Amino acid sequence: MNEMKGKFAAFVGLDWADKKHDVCVQEGNVEQRKCHVIEHKPEAIEQWLVELHKKVKGNIAVVL
């Protein structure tokens, strides 16, 4: 994973479900991870992703 740290500003683990989505975010230069729950609504997912992208200002790797 060390070789990937320079390519991505954040790494996201996403547990996709039918009622909610559990996500875990690790910014590329930080060891601590932050976990969130996102509603299963397109607008909630979009809002969360837009905010994350503004915060990390770079590419985001996503694993489902």
mmJSON file of the N, C-alpha and C atoms, coordinates in Angstrom:
{"data_MODEL":{"atom_site":{
"group_PDB":["ATOM","ATOM","ATOM","ATOM","ATOM","ATOM","ATOM","ATOM","ATOM","ATOM","ATOM","ATOM","ATOM","ATOM","ATOM","ATOM","ATOM","ATOM","ATOM","ATOM","ATOM","ATOM","ATOM","ATOM","ATOM","ATOM","ATOM","ATOM","ATOM","ATOM","ATOM","ATOM","ATOM","ATOM","ATOM","ATOM","ATOM","ATOM","ATOM","ATOM","ATOM","ATOM","ATOM","ATOM","ATOM","ATOM","ATOM","ATOM","ATOM","ATOM","ATOM","ATOM","ATOM","ATOM","ATOM","ATOM","ATOM","ATOM","ATOM","ATOM","ATOM","ATOM","ATOM","ATOM","ATOM","ATOM","ATOM","ATOM","ATOM","ATOM","ATOM","ATOM","ATOM","ATOM","ATOM","ATOM","ATOM","ATOM","ATOM","ATOM","ATOM","ATOM","ATOM","ATOM","ATOM","ATOM","ATOM","ATOM","ATOM","ATOM","ATOM","ATOM","ATOM","ATOM","ATOM","ATOM","ATOM","ATOM","ATOM","ATOM","ATOM","ATOM","ATOM","ATOM","ATOM","ATOM","ATOM","ATOM","ATOM","ATOM","ATOM","ATOM","ATOM","ATOM","ATOM","ATOM","ATOM","ATOM","ATOM","ATOM","ATOM","ATOM","ATOM","ATOM","ATOM","ATOM","ATOM","ATOM","ATOM","ATOM","ATOM","ATOM","ATOM","ATOM","ATOM","ATOM","ATOM","ATOM","ATOM","ATOM","ATOM","ATOM","ATOM","ATOM","ATOM","ATOM","ATOM","ATOM","ATOM","ATOM","ATOM","ATOM","ATOM","ATOM","ATOM","ATOM","ATOM","ATOM","ATOM","ATOM","ATOM","ATOM","ATOM","ATOM","ATOM","ATOM","ATOM","ATOM","ATOM","ATOM","ATOM","ATOM","ATOM","ATOM","ATOM","ATOM","ATOM","ATOM","ATOM","ATOM","ATOM","ATOM","ATOM","ATOM","ATOM","ATOM","ATOM","ATOM","ATOM","ATOM","ATOM","ATOM"],
"id":[1,2,3,4,5,6,7,8,9,10,11,12,13,14,15,16,17,18,19,20,21,22,23,24,25,26,27,28,29,30,31,32,33,34,35,36,37,38,39,40,41,42,43,44,45,46,47,48,49,50,51,52,53,54,55,56,57,58,59,60,61,62,63,64,65,66,67,68,69,70,71,72,73,74,75,76,77,78,79,80,81,82,83,84,85,86,87,88,89,90,91,92,93,94,95,96,97,98,99,100,101,102,103,104,105,106,107,108,109,110,111,112,113,114,115,116,117,118,119,120,121,122,123,124,125,126,127,128,129,130,131,132,133,134,135,136,137,138,139,140,141,142,143,144,145,146,147,148,149,150,151,152,153,154,155,156,157,158,159,160,161,162,163,164,165,166,167,168,169,170,171,172,173,174,175,176,177,178,179,180,181,182,183,184,185,186,187,188,189,190,191,192],
"type_symbol":["N","C","C","N","C","C","N","C","C","N","C","C","N","C","C","N","C","C","N","C","C","N","C","C","N","C","C","N","C","C","N","C","C","N","C","C","N","C","C","N","C","C","N","C","C","N","C","C","N","C","C","N","C","C","N","C","C","N","C","C","N","C","C","N","C","C","N","C","C","N","C","C","N","C","C","N","C","C","N","C","C","N","C","C","N","C","C","N","C","C","N","C","C","N","C","C","N","C","C","N","C","C","N","C","C","N","C","C","N","C","C","N","C","C","N","C","C","N","C","C","N","C","C","N","C","C","N","C","C","N","C","C","N","C","C","N","C","C","N","C","C","N","C","C","N","C","C","N","C","C","N","C","C","N","C","C","N","C","C","N","C","C","N","C","C","N","C","C","N","C","C","N","C","C","N","C","C","N","C","C","N","C","C","N","C","C","N","C","C","N","C","C"],
"label_atom_id":["N","CA","C","N","CA","C","N","CA","C","N","CA","C","N","CA","C","N","CA","C","N","CA","C","N","CA","C","N","CA","C","N","CA","C","N","CA","C","N","CA","C","N","CA","C","N","CA","C","N","CA","C","N","CA","C","N","CA","C","N","CA","C","N","CA","C","N","CA","C","N","CA","C","N","CA","C","N","CA","C","N","CA","C","N","CA","C","N","CA","C","N","CA","C","N","CA","C","N","CA","C","N","CA","C","N","CA","C","N","CA","C","N","CA","C","N","CA","C","N","CA","C","N","CA","C","N","CA","C","N","CA","C","N","CA","C","N","CA","C","N","CA","C","N","CA","C","N","CA","C","N","CA","C","N","CA","C","N","CA","C","N","CA","C","N","CA","C","N","CA","C","N","CA","C","N","CA","C","N","CA","C","N","CA","C","N","CA","C","N","CA","C","N","CA","C","N","CA","C","N","CA","C","N","CA","C","N","CA","C","N","CA","C","N","CA","C","N","CA","C","N","CA","C"],
"label_alt_id":[null,null,null,null,null,null,null,null,null,null,null,null,null,null,null,null,null,null,null,null,null,null,null,null,null,null,null,null,null,null,null,null,null,null,null,null,null,null,null,null,null,null,null,null,null,null,null,null,null,null,null,null,null,null,null,null,null,null,null,null,null,null,null,null,null,null,null,null,null,null,null,null,null,null,null,null,null,null,null,null,null,null,null,null,null,null,null,null,null,null,null,null,null,null,null,null,null,null,null,null,null,null,null,null,null,null,null,null,null,null,null,null,null,null,null,null,null,null,null,null,null,null,null,null,null,null,null,null,null,null,null,null,null,null,null,null,null,null,null,null,null,null,null,null,null,null,null,null,null,null,null,null,null,null,null,null,null,null,null,null,null,null,null,null,null,null,null,null,null,null,null,null,null,null,null,null,null,null,null,null,null,null,null,null,null,null,null,null,null,null,null,null],
"label_comp_id":["MET","MET","MET","ASN","ASN","ASN","GLU","GLU","GLU","MET","MET","MET","LYS","LYS","LYS","GLY","GLY","GLY","LYS","LYS","LYS","PHE","PHE","PHE","ALA","ALA","ALA","ALA","ALA","ALA","PHE","PHE","PHE","VAL","VAL","VAL","GLY","GLY","GLY","LEU","LEU","LEU","ASP","ASP","ASP","TRP","TRP","TRP","ALA","ALA","ALA","ASP","ASP","ASP","LYS","LYS","LYS","LYS","LYS","LYS","HIS","HIS","HIS","ASP","ASP","ASP","VAL","VAL","VAL","CYS","CYS","CYS","VAL","VAL","VAL","GLN","GLN","GLN","GLU","GLU","GLU","GLY","GLY","GLY","ASN","ASN","ASN","VAL","VAL","VAL","GLU","GLU","GLU","GLN","GLN","GLN","ARG","ARG","ARG","LYS","LYS","LYS","CYS","CYS","CYS","HIS","HIS","HIS","VAL","VAL","VAL","ILE","ILE","ILE","GLU","GLU","GLU","HIS","HIS","HIS","LYS","LYS","LYS","PRO","PRO","PRO","GLU","GLU","GLU","ALA","ALA","ALA","ILE","ILE","ILE","GLU","GLU","GLU","GLN","GLN","GLN","TRP","TRP","TRP","LEU","LEU","LEU","VAL","VAL","VAL","GLU","GLU","GLU","LEU","LEU","LEU","HIS","HIS","HIS","LYS","LYS","LYS","LYS","LYS","LYS","VAL","VAL","VAL","LYS","LYS","LYS","GLY","GLY","GLY","ASN","ASN","ASN","ILE","ILE","ILE","ALA","ALA","ALA","VAL","VAL","VAL","VAL","VAL","VAL","LEU","LEU","LEU"],
"label_asym_id":["A","A","A","A","A","A","A","A","A","A","A","A","A","A","A","A","A","A","A","A","A","A","A","A","A","A","A","A","A","A","A","A","A","A","A","A","A","A","A","A","A","A","A","A","A","A","A","A","A","A","A","A","A","A","A","A","A","A","A","A","A","A","A","A","A","A","A","A","A","A","A","A","A","A","A","A","A","A","A","A","A","A","A","A","A","A","A","A","A","A","A","A","A","A","A","A","A","A","A","A","A","A","A","A","A","A","A","A","A","A","A","A","A","A","A","A","A","A","A","A","A","A","A","A","A","A","A","A","A","A","A","A","A","A","A","A","A","A","A","A","A","A","A","A","A","A","A","A","A","A","A","A","A","A","A","A","A","A","A","A","A","A","A","A","A","A","A","A","A","A","A","A","A","A","A","A","A","A","A","A","A","A","A","A","A","A","A","A","A","A","A","A"],
"label_entity_id":["1","1","1","1","1","1","1","1","1","1","1","1","1","1","1","1","1","1","1","1","1","1","1","1","1","1","1","1","1","1","1","1","1","1","1","1","1","1","1","1","1","1","1","1","1","1","1","1","1","1","1","1","1","1","1","1","1","1","1","1","1","1","1","1","1","1","1","1","1","1","1","1","1","1","1","1","1","1","1","1","1","1","1","1","1","1","1","1","1","1","1","1","1","1","1","1","1","1","1","1","1","1","1","1","1","1","1","1","1","1","1","1","1","1","1","1","1","1","1","1","1","1","1","1","1","1","1","1","1","1","1","1","1","1","1","1","1","1","1","1","1","1","1","1","1","1","1","1","1","1","1","1","1","1","1","1","1","1","1","1","1","1","1","1","1","1","1","1","1","1","1","1","1","1","1","1","1","1","1","1","1","1","1","1","1","1","1","1","1","1","1","1"],
"label_seq_id":[1,1,1,2,2,2,3,3,3,4,4,4,5,5,5,6,6,6,7,7,7,8,8,8,9,9,9,10,10,10,11,11,11,12,12,12,13,13,13,14,14,14,15,15,15,16,16,16,17,17,17,18,18,18,19,19,19,20,20,20,21,21,21,22,22,22,23,23,23,24,24,24,25,25,25,26,26,26,27,27,27,28,28,28,29,29,29,30,30,30,31,31,31,32,32,32,33,33,33,34,34,34,35,35,35,36,36,36,37,37,37,38,38,38,39,39,39,40,40,40,41,41,41,42,42,42,43,43,43,44,44,44,45,45,45,46,46,46,47,47,47,48,48,48,49,49,49,50,50,50,51,51,51,52,52,52,53,53,53,54,54,54,55,55,55,56,56,56,57,57,57,58,58,58,59,59,59,60,60,60,61,61,61,62,62,62,63,63,63,64,64,64],
"pdbx_PDB_ins_code":[null,null,null,null,null,null,null,null,null,null,null,null,null,null,null,null,null,null,null,null,null,null,null,null,null,null,null,null,null,null,null,null,null,null,null,null,null,null,null,null,null,null,null,null,null,null,null,null,null,null,null,null,null,null,null,null,null,null,null,null,null,null,null,null,null,null,null,null,null,null,null,null,null,null,null,null,null,null,null,null,null,null,null,null,null,null,null,null,null,null,null,null,null,null,null,null,null,null,null,null,null,null,null,null,null,null,null,null,null,null,null,null,null,null,null,null,null,null,null,null,null,null,null,null,null,null,null,null,null,null,null,null,null,null,null,null,null,null,null,null,null,null,null,null,null,null,null,null,null,null,null,null,null,null,null,null,null,null,null,null,null,null,null,null,null,null,null,null,null,null,null,null,null,null,null,null,null,null,null,null,null,null,null,null,null,null,null,null,null,null,null,null],
"Cartn_x":[0.816,0.0,0.861,2.071,2.928,3.111,3.229,3.404,2.151,1.0,-0.253,-0.47,0.2,-0.028,0.229,1.195,1.486,0.514,-0.253,-1.171,-2.57,-2.928,-4.281,-4.248,-5.182,-5.299,-6.081,-6.903,-7.686,-8.041,-8.241,-8.69,-10.022,-10.993,-12.327,-12.699,-13.092,-13.695,-15.189,-15.959,-17.404,-18.16,-19.005,-19.892,-21.264,-21.553,-22.786,-23.92,-25.025,-26.176,-27.464,-28.591,-29.852,-30.52,-30.097,-30.717,-29.743,-28.456,-27.427,-26.091,-25.086,-23.75,-22.766,-21.959,-20.907,-19.626,-18.963,-17.725,-16.614,-15.415,-14.233,-13.255,-12.771,-11.893,-10.545,-9.496,-8.148,-7.502,-7.202,-6.51,-5.092,-4.561,-3.278,-2.113,-2.118,-0.993,-1.305,-2.393,-2.827,-3.047,-2.603,-2.788,-4.185,-4.801,-6.117,-7.202,-8.17,-9.306,-10.56,-11.437,-12.717,-13.833,-14.806,-15.922,-17.202,-18.04,-19.287,-20.385,-21.614,-22.766,-23.462,-23.749,-24.404,-25.748,-26.77,-28.093,-28.042,-28.947,-29.046,-29.926,-29.415,-30.091,-29.024,-29.3,-28.293,-27.783,-28.695,-28.246,-27.341,-27.559,-26.709,-25.317,-25.261,-23.975,-23.209,-23.898,-23.247,-22.716,-23.516,-23.093,-21.859,-21.841,-20.711,-19.454,-19.579,-18.421,-17.899,-18.79,-18.372,-17.598,-18.103,-17.423,-16.059,-15.994,-14.718,-13.718,-14.153,-13.251,-12.727,-13.583,-13.136,-12.095,-12.299,-11.4,-10.024,-9.988,-8.705,-8.021,-8.762,-8.208,-7.311,-7.837,-7.053,-7.839,-7.141,-7.771,-8.162,-9.283,-9.802,-9.923,-9.312,-9.433,-10.589,-11.464,-12.641,-12.633,-12.857,-12.966,-14.349,-15.069,-16.409,-16.312],
"Cartn_y":[-1.192,0.0,1.257,1.182,2.372,3.0,2.184,2.736,3.462,3.188,3.829,5.157,5.378,6.593,7.862,7.872,9.065,9.306,8.292,8.396,8.851,8.673,8.983,9.887,10.821,11.718,11.059,10.048,9.344,7.955,7.057,5.698,5.502,4.935,4.745,3.275,2.688,1.357,1.561,0.943,1.182,-0.131,-0.243,-1.395,-0.972,-1.331,-0.935,-1.835,-1.231,-2.003,-1.398,-1.97,-1.5,-0.384,-0.166,0.885,1.988,1.633,2.597,2.064,2.946,2.554,2.946,1.983,2.254,2.521,3.616,3.965,4.234,3.93,4.197,4.945,6.083,6.941,7.084,6.901,7.176,8.126,9.323,10.272,9.758,10.023,9.46,9.737,10.854,11.216,11.079,10.415,10.281,8.801,8.364,6.967,6.685,7.696,7.52,7.415,6.548,6.388,6.969,7.49,8.021,7.224,6.834,6.038,6.861,6.607,7.341,6.384,6.812,6.103,7.079,6.607,7.441,6.811,7.645,7.154,6.568,5.648,5.036,5.907,7.097,8.055,8.654,8.766,9.329,10.695,11.564,12.898,12.869,11.943,11.836,11.34,10.38,9.851,10.934,11.643,12.707,13.801,14.222,15.275,14.841,13.615,13.113,13.083,12.605,12.536,13.92,14.857,16.224,16.832,16.664,17.198,16.544,15.23,14.526,15.016,15.142,15.588,16.994,17.882,19.239,19.2,18.311,18.23,17.689,16.608,15.961,16.527,17.188,17.861,16.955,15.802,14.888,13.643,12.683,11.415,10.613,9.891,9.07,7.634,6.7,5.286,4.712,3.96,3.393,1.874,1.174,-0.278,-0.639,-1.443,-1.893,-3.199],
"Cartn_z":[0.0,0.0,0.0,0.459,0.5,-0.866,-1.915,-3.252,-3.738,-3.148,-3.532,-2.813,-1.701,-0.914,-1.71,-2.577,-3.352,-4.497,-4.874,-6.01,-5.616,-4.351,-3.902,-2.666,-2.645,-1.498,-0.366,-0.703,0.316,-0.188,0.769,0.498,1.202,0.5,1.055,0.959,2.083,2.114,2.254,1.381,1.332,1.424,2.434,2.596,2.087,0.849,0.164,0.634,1.041,1.513,0.952,1.303,0.723,1.524,2.777,3.592,3.977,4.124,4.498,3.994,3.997,3.577,4.67,5.091,6.067,5.284,5.61,4.924,5.93,5.515,6.318,5.419,5.869,5.07,5.763,4.974,5.457,4.464,4.93,4.063,3.837,2.664,2.248,3.178,3.871,4.73,6.222,6.565,7.954,8.266,9.436,9.832,10.373,10.986,11.6,10.538,10.774,9.866,10.505,9.664,10.137,9.484,10.296,9.782,9.791,8.8,8.619,8.176,8.341,7.794,6.848,5.644,4.635,4.309,4.214,3.825,2.416,2.155,0.828,-0.069,-0.35,-1.223,-2.136,-3.427,-4.335,-3.897,-3.402,-3.013,-1.794,-0.875,0.317,-0.068,-0.973,-1.43,-2.185,-3.069,-3.833,-2.916,-1.954,-1.027,-0.251,0.234,0.99,0.116,-1.114,-2.007,-2.388,-2.647,-2.987,-1.815,-0.603,0.577,0.783,0.591,0.74,-0.302,-1.533,-2.592,-2.33,-1.842,-1.498,-0.371,0.577,1.732,1.338,0.576,0.292,-0.954,-1.818,-3.001,-3.833,-4.196,-5.024,-5.364,-5.957,-6.329,-5.1,-5.233,-4.144,-4.648,-3.927,-4.245,-3.441,-4.109,-3.45,-3.619,-2.508,-2.513,-1.993,-2.761,-2.323,-1.6],
"occupancy":[1.0,1.0,1.0,1.0,1.0,1.0,1.0,1.0,1.0,1.0,1.0,1.0,1.0,1.0,1.0,1.0,1.0,1.0,1.0,1.0,1.0,1.0,1.0,1.0,1.0,1.0,1.0,1.0,1.0,1.0,1.0,1.0,1.0,1.0,1.0,1.0,1.0,1.0,1.0,1.0,1.0,1.0,1.0,1.0,1.0,1.0,1.0,1.0,1.0,1.0,1.0,1.0,1.0,1.0,1.0,1.0,1.0,1.0,1.0,1.0,1.0,1.0,1.0,1.0,1.0,1.0,1.0,1.0,1.0,1.0,1.0,1.0,1.0,1.0,1.0,1.0,1.0,1.0,1.0,1.0,1.0,1.0,1.0,1.0,1.0,1.0,1.0,1.0,1.0,1.0,1.0,1.0,1.0,1.0,1.0,1.0,1.0,1.0,1.0,1.0,1.0,1.0,1.0,1.0,1.0,1.0,1.0,1.0,1.0,1.0,1.0,1.0,1.0,1.0,1.0,1.0,1.0,1.0,1.0,1.0,1.0,1.0,1.0,1.0,1.0,1.0,1.0,1.0,1.0,1.0,1.0,1.0,1.0,1.0,1.0,1.0,1.0,1.0,1.0,1.0,1.0,1.0,1.0,1.0,1.0,1.0,1.0,1.0,1.0,1.0,1.0,1.0,1.0,1.0,1.0,1.0,1.0,1.0,1.0,1.0,1.0,1.0,1.0,1.0,1.0,1.0,1.0,1.0,1.0,1.0,1.0,1.0,1.0,1.0,1.0,1.0,1.0,1.0,1.0,1.0,1.0,1.0,1.0,1.0,1.0,1.0,1.0,1.0,1.0,1.0,1.0,1.0],
"B_iso_or_equiv":[0.0,0.0,0.0,0.0,0.0,0.0,0.0,0.0,0.0,0.0,0.0,0.0,0.0,0.0,0.0,0.0,0.0,0.0,0.0,0.0,0.0,0.0,0.0,0.0,0.0,0.0,0.0,0.0,0.0,0.0,0.0,0.0,0.0,0.0,0.0,0.0,0.0,0.0,0.0,0.0,0.0,0.0,0.0,0.0,0.0,0.0,0.0,0.0,0.0,0.0,0.0,0.0,0.0,0.0,0.0,0.0,0.0,0.0,0.0,0.0,0.0,0.0,0.0,0.0,0.0,0.0,0.0,0.0,0.0,0.0,0.0,0.0,0.0,0.0,0.0,0.0,0.0,0.0,0.0,0.0,0.0,0.0,0.0,0.0,0.0,0.0,0.0,0.0,0.0,0.0,0.0,0.0,0.0,0.0,0.0,0.0,0.0,0.0,0.0,0.0,0.0,0.0,0.0,0.0,0.0,0.0,0.0,0.0,0.0,0.0,0.0,0.0,0.0,0.0,0.0,0.0,0.0,0.0,0.0,0.0,0.0,0.0,0.0,0.0,0.0,0.0,0.0,0.0,0.0,0.0,0.0,0.0,0.0,0.0,0.0,0.0,0.0,0.0,0.0,0.0,0.0,0.0,0.0,0.0,0.0,0.0,0.0,0.0,0.0,0.0,0.0,0.0,0.0,0.0,0.0,0.0,0.0,0.0,0.0,0.0,0.0,0.0,0.0,0.0,0.0,0.0,0.0,0.0,0.0,0.0,0.0,0.0,0.0,0.0,0.0,0.0,0.0,0.0,0.0,0.0,0.0,0.0,0.0,0.0,0.0,0.0,0.0,0.0,0.0,0.0,0.0,0.0],
"pdbx_formal_charge":[null,null,null,null,null,null,null,null,null,null,null,null,null,null,null,null,null,null,null,null,null,null,null,null,null,null,null,null,null,null,null,null,null,null,null,null,null,null,null,null,null,null,null,null,null,null,null,null,null,null,null,null,null,null,null,null,null,null,null,null,null,null,null,null,null,null,null,null,null,null,null,null,null,null,null,null,null,null,null,null,null,null,null,null,null,null,null,null,null,null,null,null,null,null,null,null,null,null,null,null,null,null,null,null,null,null,null,null,null,null,null,null,null,null,null,null,null,null,null,null,null,null,null,null,null,null,null,null,null,null,null,null,null,null,null,null,null,null,null,null,null,null,null,null,null,null,null,null,null,null,null,null,null,null,null,null,null,null,null,null,null,null,null,null,null,null,null,null,null,null,null,null,null,null,null,null,null,null,null,null,null,null,null,null,null,null,null,null,null,null,null,null],
"auth_seq_id":[1,1,1,2,2,2,3,3,3,4,4,4,5,5,5,6,6,6,7,7,7,8,8,8,9,9,9,10,10,10,11,11,11,12,12,12,13,13,13,14,14,14,15,15,15,16,16,16,17,17,17,18,18,18,19,19,19,20,20,20,21,21,21,22,22,22,23,23,23,24,24,24,25,25,25,26,26,26,27,27,27,28,28,28,29,29,29,30,30,30,31,31,31,32,32,32,33,33,33,34,34,34,35,35,35,36,36,36,37,37,37,38,38,38,39,39,39,40,40,40,41,41,41,42,42,42,43,43,43,44,44,44,45,45,45,46,46,46,47,47,47,48,48,48,49,49,49,50,50,50,51,51,51,52,52,52,53,53,53,54,54,54,55,55,55,56,56,56,57,57,57,58,58,58,59,59,59,60,60,60,61,61,61,62,62,62,63,63,63,64,64,64],
"auth_comp_id":["MET","MET","MET","ASN","ASN","ASN","GLU","GLU","GLU","MET","MET","MET","LYS","LYS","LYS","GLY","GLY","GLY","LYS","LYS","LYS","PHE","PHE","PHE","ALA","ALA","ALA","ALA","ALA","ALA","PHE","PHE","PHE","VAL","VAL","VAL","GLY","GLY","GLY","LEU","LEU","LEU","ASP","ASP","ASP","TRP","TRP","TRP","ALA","ALA","ALA","ASP","ASP","ASP","LYS","LYS","LYS","LYS","LYS","LYS","HIS","HIS","HIS","ASP","ASP","ASP","VAL","VAL","VAL","CYS","CYS","CYS","VAL","VAL","VAL","GLN","GLN","GLN","GLU","GLU","GLU","GLY","GLY","GLY","ASN","ASN","ASN","VAL","VAL","VAL","GLU","GLU","GLU","GLN","GLN","GLN","ARG","ARG","ARG","LYS","LYS","LYS","CYS","CYS","CYS","HIS","HIS","HIS","VAL","VAL","VAL","ILE","ILE","ILE","GLU","GLU","GLU","HIS","HIS","HIS","LYS","LYS","LYS","PRO","PRO","PRO","GLU","GLU","GLU","ALA","ALA","ALA","ILE","ILE","ILE","GLU","GLU","GLU","GLN","GLN","GLN","TRP","TRP","TRP","LEU","LEU","LEU","VAL","VAL","VAL","GLU","GLU","GLU","LEU","LEU","LEU","HIS","HIS","HIS","LYS","LYS","LYS","LYS","LYS","LYS","VAL","VAL","VAL","LYS","LYS","LYS","GLY","GLY","GLY","ASN","ASN","ASN","ILE","ILE","ILE","ALA","ALA","ALA","VAL","VAL","VAL","VAL","VAL","VAL","LEU","LEU","LEU"],
"auth_asym_id":["A","A","A","A","A","A","A","A","A","A","A","A","A","A","A","A","A","A","A","A","A","A","A","A","A","A","A","A","A","A","A","A","A","A","A","A","A","A","A","A","A","A","A","A","A","A","A","A","A","A","A","A","A","A","A","A","A","A","A","A","A","A","A","A","A","A","A","A","A","A","A","A","A","A","A","A","A","A","A","A","A","A","A","A","A","A","A","A","A","A","A","A","A","A","A","A","A","A","A","A","A","A","A","A","A","A","A","A","A","A","A","A","A","A","A","A","A","A","A","A","A","A","A","A","A","A","A","A","A","A","A","A","A","A","A","A","A","A","A","A","A","A","A","A","A","A","A","A","A","A","A","A","A","A","A","A","A","A","A","A","A","A","A","A","A","A","A","A","A","A","A","A","A","A","A","A","A","A","A","A","A","A","A","A","A","A","A","A","A","A","A","A"],
"auth_atom_id":["N","CA","C","N","CA","C","N","CA","C","N","CA","C","N","CA","C","N","CA","C","N","CA","C","N","CA","C","N","CA","C","N","CA","C","N","CA","C","N","CA","C","N","CA","C","N","CA","C","N","CA","C","N","CA","C","N","CA","C","N","CA","C","N","CA","C","N","CA","C","N","CA","C","N","CA","C","N","CA","C","N","CA","C","N","CA","C","N","CA","C","N","CA","C","N","CA","C","N","CA","C","N","CA","C","N","CA","C","N","CA","C","N","CA","C","N","CA","C","N","CA","C","N","CA","C","N","CA","C","N","CA","C","N","CA","C","N","CA","C","N","CA","C","N","CA","C","N","CA","C","N","CA","C","N","CA","C","N","CA","C","N","CA","C","N","CA","C","N","CA","C","N","CA","C","N","CA","C","N","CA","C","N","CA","C","N","CA","C","N","CA","C","N","CA","C","N","CA","C","N","CA","C","N","CA","C","N","CA","C","N","CA","C","N","CA","C","N","CA","C","N","CA","C"],
"pdbx_PDB_model_num":[1,1,1,1,1,1,1,1,1,1,1,1,1,1,1,1,1,1,1,1,1,1,1,1,1,1,1,1,1,1,1,1,1,1,1,1,1,1,1,1,1,1,1,1,1,1,1,1,1,1,1,1,1,1,1,1,1,1,1,1,1,1,1,1,1,1,1,1,1,1,1,1,1,1,1,1,1,1,1,1,1,1,1,1,1,1,1,1,1,1,1,1,1,1,1,1,1,1,1,1,1,1,1,1,1,1,1,1,1,1,1,1,1,1,1,1,1,1,1,1,1,1,1,1,1,1,1,1,1,1,1,1,1,1,1,1,1,1,1,1,1,1,1,1,1,1,1,1,1,1,1,1,1,1,1,1,1,1,1,1,1,1,1,1,1,1,1,1,1,1,1,1,1,1,1,1,1,1,1,1,1,1,1,1,1,1,1,1,1,1,1,1]
}}}
